[in-house]
């Protein structure tokens, strides 16, 4: 009986340890999925951008300029801003309870009206959990040297 | 909450100017993402080592247009900053906009990201 209790306790302890380790990884995977969905939305005339961007979105471009959420979404949906390629490399996520930070190198190719865009930049994204859903609160890029 | 973040921002500036690595060690989360204006990145350990060794020294630091917003357990501080510093013996002048991200961890605010973007 004692042996069975010991084995049961050991099993519970091991399961708890595995669960404790897997929770952050699961959240990081969830954040990476949200990043993937964001890139897909940019390529797919903005479908899903409203759900991705927090109402409080703060969007700072590589040149230090800021953009309004409504204008960003409208530009993509209207085709004024059209991306042919949105690629991320060296992507990393860190989760701090209800705040997640993603960094990476972002490559964009597309057009804004008649102006072509070809840019490589360092990216910082801040995701926050709002009513159970991770939403993008900050997008900030800076020119990659 | 905004006031608390503003106080931390003021203390952060004082710590940089005074090479107070101990204060920064308390303020920075272990996994802080620290991106400089030239896109170079530091970890908490590598940044603090530069401050402690005086490899990185801030001489002057001015801030304008400070804006703090708190969203539950996440806070953002943005501002325009101009600073002069010496890094690895090379003098720098920076005119940039920085973003600080704070997360509420174990009853206190910790800085989890710093990113500075050069004004073009």
Interface residues (C-beta under 8 A of the other chain):
Chain A: X54 X56 X58 X60 X62 X63 X64 X94 X96 X97 X98 X99 X101 X103 X122 X124 X126 X128 X130 X137 X138 X140 X141 X142 X143 X144 X145
Chain B: X29 X31 X33 X35 X37 X38 X39 X41 X69 X71 X72 X73 X74 X76 X78 X96 X97 X99 X101 X103 X104 X105 X110 X112 X113 X115 X116 X117 X118 X119 X120
